Amino acid sequence: MTQIKREKAVTLTELQRKKSSGKKITMLTAYDYSMAKMLDESGLDIILVGDSLGMVVLGYDSTVPVTMEEMIHHCKAVRRGVSRALLVGDMPYLSYQVSKEEAVRNAGRFFKEAGCQCVKLEGGSAMASTIKRIVEAGIPVMGHIGLTPQTVTALGGYRIQGRDPESAEKLLEDARAVAEAGAFSLVLECIPSTLARGITEMIPIPTIGIGSGPYCDGQVLVTNDLLGLFEKFLPSFVKRYVNLAPMIKEALATYIDEVERGIFPGPEYSPGP
């Protein structure tokens, strides 16, 4: 079903209204102009330039090697394709953990140089004071708790977080701290559905789920996963709405075959005499 483009720009106030009214928030990732333009025109609420670009675009084994310069570069490209969705830049590893001053400075680069309207950073209670400082500088912050890819080694690998009572209570504390620090929304990654529901009902800001069940205020996926463009692995919580990689490979094989056999370019694709 094709959705008509919405001209009105998405605001933080609109996202809060959606939570209050029970309307779901939609969010996906983009890393370049062309995809960003399509996502923006689809009627999506939020576009995230995620540090997942390290794996799906740059070929790294994780998000950890991604630099500020790489993030700024891709955010600028995405910005050119976005006119109405809320644009969020993902702060890469060690761009906000070293000091609050450096965190504000780097968040400001997303805001000033790349044209992002907000930034996202990982971490709960330990990052609350940093979130507060960035928000005080006039930059809206999206939090992220549960499975935090930048520190996945310390979490014991890619697995569901908050299964036992102690870790569940810690996530509740983290969610409360992030909300109280002034974040405008909170990503919940890979936590049990019942816990995600409890957090969503507990905190006043919208929750965005990824691998955390249906009770969050919204959902996010990596677009390359949703479209079947990234074949290295597929998280269990991802629904592939189309599998484009095999289709692209088939098209490329046909192109190579037609060029090698002299079929392309035929008369219809060649200049006249």
C-alpha positions in Angstrom: 0.0 0.0 0.0 1.5 3.3 -1.1 1.3 6.1 1.5 0.8 9.7 0.4 3.6 12.0 1.5 2.9 14.2 4.5 4.1 17.7 4.0 4.0 18.8 7.7 7.3 18.4 9.5 7.4 16.0 12.4 8.0 17.6 15.8 8.8 16.4 19.3 5.4 17.7 20.4 3.7 15.5 17.7 5.6 12.4 19.0 4.5 13.1 22.5 0.9 13.5 21.3 1.2 10.1 19.6 2.2 8.5 22.9 -0.7 10.1 24.7 -3.2 9.1 22.1 -1.9 5.6 21.6 -0.8 6.1 17.9 2.3 4.3 17.0 5.6 6.0 16.0 7.5 4.8 13.0 11.3 5.0 12.7 13.9 3.5 10.3 17.6 4.1 9.4 19.1 5.8 6.4 22.7 6.4 5.5 22.5 8.2 2.1 20.5 10.7 0.2 18.5 8.4 -2.1 17.2 6.1 0.7 16.6 9.1 2.9 14.4 10.7 0.3 12.3 7.6 -0.2 11.9 7.1 3.6 10.9 10.8 4.0 8.3 10.6 1.3 6.9 7.4 2.7 5.4 9.3 5.7 7.8 7.9 8.3 8.0 9.8 11.6 11.7 9.5 12.4 14.8 8.8 10.4 17.9 7.7 12.3 21.4 7.9 10.8 22.5 4.9 12.9 26.0 3.9 13.7 24.8 0.6 12.3 26.2 2.1 9.1 29.6 0.8 10.3 28.4 -2.8 9.6 25.9 -2.4 6.7 27.6 0.4 4.7 31.3 0.5 5.8 31.9 -3.2 6.3 33.1 -3.1 9.9 32.5 -6.1 12.2 30.7 -3.9 14.7 29.6 -0.3 15.4 32.6 0.4 17.6 35.1 1.6 14.9 32.7 4.2 13.5 34.1 7.7 13.8 32.5 11.2 14.3 33.8 12.2 10.8 32.0 9.2 9.2 28.8 9.9 11.1 28.9 13.6 10.1 29.5 12.7 6.5 26.5 10.3 6.2 24.3 12.6 8.2 24.9 15.5 5.8 23.9 13.2 2.9 20.8 12.1 4.6 19.9 15.6 5.6 19.7 16.6 1.9 17.0 14.0 1.3 14.8 14.8 4.3 12.3 17.6 4.5 9.6 16.4 7.0 10.7 13.4 9.1 12.6 14.1 12.4 16.3 13.5 11.8 18.3 11.9 14.5 22.1 11.4 14.5 23.6 8.4 16.4 26.6 9.4 18.5 29.4 6.9 17.9 31.5 5.1 20.6 33.7 7.4 22.7 32.1 10.6 21.2 30.2 11.2 24.5 31.7 8.9 27.2 35.0 10.7 27.8 33.6 13.9 29.3 30.4 15.9 29.4 32.1 18.8 27.6 33.2 16.6 24.7 29.7 15.0 24.6 28.2 18.5 24.2 30.7 19.5 21.6 30.2 16.4 19.5 26.4 16.6 19.9 26.7 20.2 18.7 28.5 19.0 15.5 25.5 16.8 14.6 23.3 19.8 15.2 25.4 22.5 13.6 27.4 20.8 10.9 25.2 17.8 9.8 21.7 19.4 10.2 20.4 16.8 12.6 17.6 17.9 14.9 18.4 15.4 17.6 21.1 13.0 18.7 20.9 9.4 20.1 23.2 7.9 22.7 23.4 4.6 24.5 23.4 4.1 28.2 21.1 4.5 31.2 21.7 5.9 34.7 25.4 6.3 34.0 24.7 8.6 31.1 21.9 10.6 32.7 24.1 13.6 33.7 25.5 13.6 30.2 22.1 13.6 28.6 21.1 16.5 30.9 24.1 18.6 29.8 23.4 18.0 26.1 19.7 18.9 26.6 20.7 22.0 28.5 22.8 23.0 25.5 19.6 23.0 23.5 20.0 19.7 21.7 17.2 17.1 22.0 18.4 13.6 23.0 17.0 10.2 22.3 18.1 7.6 24.9 18.9 3.9 24.3 18.9 1.1 26.8 18.8 -2.7 26.9 21.1 -4.3 24.3 23.5 -1.5 23.6 25.7 -2.5 20.6 28.6 -0.2 21.4 29.1 -2.1 24.7 27.8 -5.5 23.6 31.0 -7.3 24.8 30.4 -6.1 28.4 26.8 -7.3 28.1 27.8 -10.9 27.2 27.1 -10.7 23.5 24.0 -10.2 21.5 21.2 -11.5 23.7 18.0 -10.5 25.4 18.6 -8.2 28.3 16.5 -7.9 31.5 15.4 -11.5 31.8 16.1 -11.9 35.6 14.6 -9.7 38.3 17.8 -7.9 39.1 18.7 -6.9 35.6 15.0 -6.0 34.9 15.0 -3.7 37.9 18.2 -2.1 36.6 16.6 -1.4 33.3 13.6 0.2 35.0 16.0 2.4 36.9 17.8 3.3 33.7 14.6 4.2 31.9 13.5 6.4 34.7 16.9 8.2 34.9 17.0 8.8 31.2 13.5 10.3 31.2 14.2 12.5 34.2 17.4 13.7 32.5 15.3 15.3 29.8 15.5 12.8 26.9 12.5 13.2 24.5 12.3 9.4 23.8 13.9 6.1 24.6 14.9 3.2 22.4 14.4 -0.2 24.1 16.5 -2.9 22.4 16.1 -6.6 22.9 14.3 -6.7 26.2 11.3 -8.9 27.2 7.9 -7.6 25.9 6.4 -7.5 29.4 9.3 -5.4 30.7 9.1 -3.1 27.6 5.4 -2.6 28.4 6.2 -1.8 32.0 8.7 0.8 31.0 6.4 2.3 28.4 3.7 2.7 30.9 6.0 4.0 33.6 7.9 6.8 31.8 6.2 9.9 30.3 8.3 10.0 27.1 7.7 7.8 24.0 9.5 4.4 23.8 10.8 3.0 20.5 11.2 -0.7 20.4 13.6 -2.9 18.5 13.3 -6.6 19.3 11.3 -5.7 22.4 7.7 -6.6 21.4 4.5 -4.8 20.5 3.9 -2.7 23.5 6.3 0.2 22.9 5.1 3.5 21.6 6.9 2.9 18.3 9.2 0.6 16.4 12.5 0.9 14.6 14.5 -1.4 12.3 17.6 -1.1 10.3 16.3 -0.4 6.8 18.9 -2.7 5.1 17.5 -5.6 7.2 13.9 -4.8 6.4 14.6 -4.7 2.7 16.9 -7.7 2.6 19.9 -5.8 1.5 22.3 -7.0 4.2 23.0 -10.7 4.0 25.7 -11.2 6.6 23.2 -12.0 9.4 19.6 -11.4 10.2 18.4 -10.7 13.8 15.6 -12.9 14.9 13.3 -9.9 15.5 13.6 -8.5 11.9 10.7 -9.0 9.5 12.0 -8.9 5.9 9.3 -7.1 3.9 11.1 -7.8 0.7 14.4 -9.6 -0.1 16.1 -7.3 -2.6 19.7 -8.7 -2.5 18.9 -11.8 -4.7 16.9 -9.6 -7.1 19.8 -7.1 -7.4 22.2 -10.0 -8.0 20.0 -11.4 -10.7 19.8 -8.0 -12.4 23.6 -7.6 -12.3 24.1 -11.1 -13.8 21.7 -10.2 -16.6 23.5 -6.9 -17.3 26.9 -8.7 -17.5 25.5 -11.4 -19.7 23.9 -8.9 -22.1 27.0 -6.7 -22.4 29.3 -9.7 -23.0 27.0 -11.1 -25.7 26.5 -7.6 -27.3 22.8 -7.4 -26.6 23.2 -4.2 -24.5 23.1 -1.5 -25.6 20.6 -2.2 -28.4 19.3 0.3 -30.8 16.8 1.7 -28.3 19.6 2.6 -25.9 22.1 3.9 -28.6 22.4 7.4 -30.2 21.1 7.7 -33.7 23.3 8.0 -36.8 
